[in-house]
Amino acid sequence: MTGKLLNHLAEGPASAPPLLLGPSLGTSYALWDAVAPELSAAHRVVRWDLPGHGGSAPELIGPGATVGDLAALVLALADALGIDRFAYAGVSLGGAVGLHLAVHHPDRLTSVAVLCSSAHFGDGTAWRERARRVRHEGIQWLVESADARWFTPGFSVPKLLQDHREADPEAYAACCDALAAFDLRDRLGEISVPTLLVAGRQDPATPPAHLREIADAVPGSTLVELPGASHLAPAQVPHAVLTVLRTHLDGPPASGMAVRREVLGDAHVDRAQARQTPFTARFQDFVARYAWGEIWTDPTLSRRERSMITLTALVAHGHHDELAMHVRAARRNGLTTQEIAAVLLQTAVYCGVPAANSAFATAQCVLAEEDDEEGRGRG
């Protein structure tokens, strides 16, 4: 083995939570082409190639290799990139690497997702025979049956077939050796990191029963079966894979209506809903889902910070009715009267004195009303 690293592609902000994505045997990191860019909006995504696949050097692996050897290469890559702990998701052989990491290196993982994979890929005879044939005959005979192994009838991804065709035979055979020797069934109960299992319901290589076996053994794990998916689910049903991974990594999406009520108050939201008509219904749904369910729930900024930004934007565009509503929201989000005044004073410099003058008048009326309401409440 040389000192080279696995070929990889990093996407997303360097400061975002890291997520490593592992491929299946015979493919490259292109397996994740329809999923990784979307995940990179909130994560530092690093997808890697198996030895002898894509751009990774064949000499990174040799005959008699194990999944543990591949996991060591993944950890070496993470170390080289300055990544201490990371979320991990992998398909088939890449999923086996994730299981190995979860059992043997749980301190390095924040979570693991195992897609279309297994804790044991048979008694090893078929994999050793495949390795023998590849070493003697090359890869082409396998490429001819790849679509049937990977996808449901009629589906294909030419780029992945090309990756398969160009894989180094010796490195491919060594990966087969690793699959032949892999068996973590008696260690699954030790896995303690949050674990997601994803099965393709039409997967002939690792049928759903393989993922159910893992789910039954790993405490607190989640199993999702994807209809219409075969072995390479990220390529065949990327939107479904993206949805389950986002929920696994980031938690279920927040209720936009709940956040809207927390920020604006029940009275305002109730009035808005009472005014809703069939003509405005889709717009109200859009606001609840997008503004409140996605933007206001993004943890990058606090609600206090979002209130200050919102006040400034509303002053700049002269939206005084919305400004009054968000002055109340700013108080609910923890801003003091003095902090609101400071925000409005700042707008005088960058939005203009007349805009700030109108904003102060609007805010003063709102704050006075709130003071009166608080006084009546105390009385």
N, C-alpha and C positions, 0 to 999 in steps of 0.2 A: 504493500500500500504506500502511496506517495503522500506528500504533504499538501496535495491539491484539495480544494474544496469542491463540493457539489456545485454544479452549475445552477444558478438561481436567478429569479427575477423579483425585485423588491418594488412594491407599489404602496402608495399612501404616505401620510405624514410620518416622519421619523419619530415624532413624539407620541404617536397614537399607540394603543395597546397592540403588541405584536401577535400575529397569527401566522403560523406556518402551515402550508398546504402540501400534502404528499400525493404523488401520482400512483397509478396502477402499473403493473408489469406491462411492458410493451408500449407505453405512452410516454409523453413528456409533460412538462408543466402546462402545455397547451390544453390539457384535459380541463383546466380551470378557467379557460379563456372567457367563458360566458358568466362566470361567477366572481372571480377575483377582483375585477375592476369595481364592481358594485360594493364588495366588502371593504375595499380600500378607502372608501369614503370615511369610514370610522375606525379603520385598523391599519397598522403597518403590516401589510400582507407580504409574505416571502414564500414563493412557491419554488420547488426544487425538482431537479431531474435525478432519476436513478442512475447509478454508474452505467456507462455505455449507452445511455438513452439521452436524447436531446443533445445538450452540450456538455454533459458530464463525462469525465475521462473513464474509459473502461477499466484502467488499472486500479481504480479505487476499490475494486472488489475482485475476489479470486475464487477458485473452486472450493467448495465446502463452506461457503459464506453462510452467515446466519442473519436473521432479522436483527439481532443485537448489533451486528456489525454495521448494518444500515442505520440503526438508531444512533450509533456512535458518530457516524458521519453527519447526521442531522444536528446532533449536539455540537459538533465541531463547527458546523456552519453558524449555528446560533451564537456560539462563543466569538467567532470571528466578526460577527455583526454587532457584538456588544449587547446581545439579548440574553438576559438572565432567565426570566420566566416568560412563558408564552402559551397561548392557546394553540391547539393543534387539530387539524382535520386531515384525514387521508382516506384514499379509496383503495380497496383490495390490499395489495402488498403495502401501500402507503398507510392503510388503516391498521395493518398488523404492526407496523412501526409505531403507530400511536398507542396501541395496546401495550407494546413492550415498554415504551416510555412511561406509561401510566403505572405499570407494575414496578419497574426498576428505577425510575427517576421521577417520582411524583413531585419532588421539590422543584422541578423545572417547569411543570405544567400548571396553568390556571384552569384548563379544561381540555377535554378530548372529544372529538367527534369521529366515529368510525363508520365509514360508508361502504356498503356493498363488500363486506369483508368477513373475516372469521377468526375465531381463536384457534382453529385447527383446520388445515386444508386437506384433509384426507390422510391416509396412512403413508403418503410420501412416494409410493410406487409410481404413480402417474407422473409426478413432477420429476422424479429422477429419470424416467424414460424420456420425458420431454427434453430435459437437459442433455441427455445422451444424443438424441436425434439432432438437436440444434447444434451441438458441437461438431457433428459429422456432416449434417446436411444444410446447415444455415437456417435462416428465418423464414424464407419465402413460403414454405408449406403451411406455416402458422398464419401468415398474413391472409391467405386465401380464405380462412375460416374465421377471421377476426370479427367481422360484423355479426356473425351468428353467436359468437361468444359474448360480445359486448353490448349488442343492441337488440331491440325488438325488430321483427321483420320489416324491411323497407326503409330502415333508418341507417344512416352512415355519416361519418365525419372524415372526409378525405385527409385532413391534416393529421389525424391520429393514425390512420392507416399508413401514411408516409412515415410517421415517427416509428411505427412498428417495423416497417420495411428497413429502416436505416439503423435499427438498434444493433449494437455489437453482439454477435452470437455468443462469445465467451462470457461477456458480462450478463447477458440475458440468461444463459445457462446457470451462472452463479446465483442469480436471483431465484431461479427455479430450485436450486439447492437450498436456499434460505426458506422458501415456502415448504419444501419437503420436510424440513426439520422443525418447523414452527409448531408449537403446542403450548398454549397458555391456559388451557381449560382449568387446571387445578390452582391457578393463581388469580383468577378473575375476582374472587371475593376480596382480594387485597386492595383493589382499585378504590381510591377514595376521592379522586378529583371528579368534578361534575362531568358526566359522561352521556353523550348522545349516540344512539345507534340508528343508522338509516339504512333501510333495506329497499331494494328495487323489487317490486312484487313479481316481475317477470324475469328475475335474474336467475339464469341456469347455473352460473358458476358458484355463487354464494347465495343460495335461496334465503328467503326471510327466516327460515328456521335457524340458520346460523347466527343471525343477529338476535333472534329471540333467546337463544342459548346464552349469549353474552348478557343480554338485558336481565335475564332471570338470575344471573350470578353476581352482577355488579350492583351493589346497594345504591338505591336512589337514581338509577340510570333511567333514561327516557328512550323509548323505541318508536320510530316513525317508519311506516311502510308507504312507499310512493307508488301509486298506481301508474301504469304506463311506462315504468322505468325498468331497464334491465341492469347490466353490470356497471356501466359507466354513467351513473345517474347525473353527475354534474354536466356532462355533455348533452345528455338526452332530455333531461327535465331541469334545466338550470334555475328557472324561477322557483320551482318547488324546493330545490336544494337551498337556494338563497334564503327563502323564507324560514326554513327550519334552522339553518345555521344562524341567521340573525337572532331568532328567538333564543337559541341556545347560548349565543355569545353575549347578547345585550339584554336578555329578558324580554318578556312579551311587550308589544307596543303599548304605550300608555294610552289610557282613554282620553281622547281629546276633549270630550265633554266634561270629564272630571277635572282636568286641568283648567279648563275655561272657567268652571265654577269656582275653583280655588283662587284664581287670580282676579276674576271680575265680580264674583259674588253671585249667590243664588238669585237675588232679586233682578239683577240685570239680565242674566241668562233666561230667567223665566219670562221676562218681558219680551226679549228677543224671540223666544220660541212662540210666544202668543201671537206675535206679529207675522210669523212665518206663513207663507202662502205656497201653493203649488208652484208658482212662478219663481219664488226665491229659495225653494227647498234645496235644490242641488247646490246653490251657492253657500247656504248655511252649512251643508254637509262638508263642502270643500274647506270652509274656514275651520270647522271643528277638527277635521282630519289633518289638514296641512299645517295651519298656523298653530293650533293648540296641541295636536297629536304628534307633530314632528319637530317644529321649530322651538316651541316653548318647553319641550321635554328634553332637548339636547343638553346633556350635562356639562358641556364645555363652558357655558356661562351660567352664573347663578340667576335666579329670578330677579334679584335686586339689580344686577347689571342689565338684564334684559329690559327692566322697567326704565332705567335711565336712557338706554338707547332708544326705546320706543317713544318716550317723551320728546327727545330731541328730534326724531324723525317727524313726529306729528306737528311740532312747532314749525319745522322747516317748510312743511307743505300746507300749513294753515288749517289743519283738520281739527277745529276747535271742539266739535262734539266728541270726537274720538279722544281728544286730549283730556277733556273732563273725565271721561270714563277711565282713562289710564292714570290720571292723578289719583283717583280712588284706588286703582289697582296697585299703584306704587306704594301707597300707605299700607295696603294689605301685604305687599311683598317686603315690608320692613323699612322703607325709606322714611326718614323723619321729615317734618315740614322744612327744616333748614336744608336738608339734602335736596329736596325738590326745588327749593329756591335757588340753590347753587347750580343745579342742572339748568334751570331756566336762565340764570345769569350767564352761563356759558353759551347758551344759544344766542344771546344778544351779540356776542362777538362773531359767531360763525353763521348765524341765520339772519341777522339784522335786528336792529333795535325795535322797529315797528312790530316784527313778528314776536319778539320777546315780550313787548308791552302787552299785546293781546293775550299772550300765553299767561302772563302774570295775572291779568284780570280774570281769566277763566279759572286758573288754579286757585286764586284767592276766594272766589265764590264757592268752589267745591270744598275747600278746606274749612271755610266758615260754616257751610252746611253740615259738614261732618262734626265740627266742634259743637254745633247746636244739638245734633243728634246724640252725641256723647253726653252732653249736659243733661238732656231730657232723660237719658237712660240712667244717669246717676241720681236724678231727682226722683 
